[in-house]
Amino acid sequence: MKNELQLIAVKELNHYDDMYKIVDFLNKNLSNMNLVFGLTEKEGKDMLSIYKES
């Protein structure tokens, strides 16, 4: 059975070079809570997304 991701929240932030390290830290330490964090860049801004695994 394939796990599905449900988008919980998205936050637009000013670009920060080390933001990927924060996202990696969150994914490693909160995986047992079925949360997945994503990071994308759009027009010079960072978009931080939180997903819940079902």
C-alpha positions, -999 to +999 in steps of 0.1 A: +000+000+000+014+034-010+015+062+016-003+094+006+008+129+017-018+154+028-007+190+027-012+206+061+004+241+057+027+262+035+047+292+046+065+317+024+098+329+039+127+351+028+154+330+012+179+315+037+209+296+024+208+269+051+170+264+052+175+229+037+195+219+068+165+229+090+141+209+068+165+179+069+167+182+107+129+183+110+124+153+087+149+132+106+136+140+140+098+141+134+094+111+110+079+090+138+050+115+139+043+108+102+052+144+092+072+153+061+087+187+055+094+201+020+112+231+007+109+247-027+121+280-041+098+303-060+107+338-072+135+342-047+114+331-017+115+298+001+083+278+004+082+256+035+055+229+033+043+204+060+027+172+050+010+144+070+016+108+059-014+086+059 
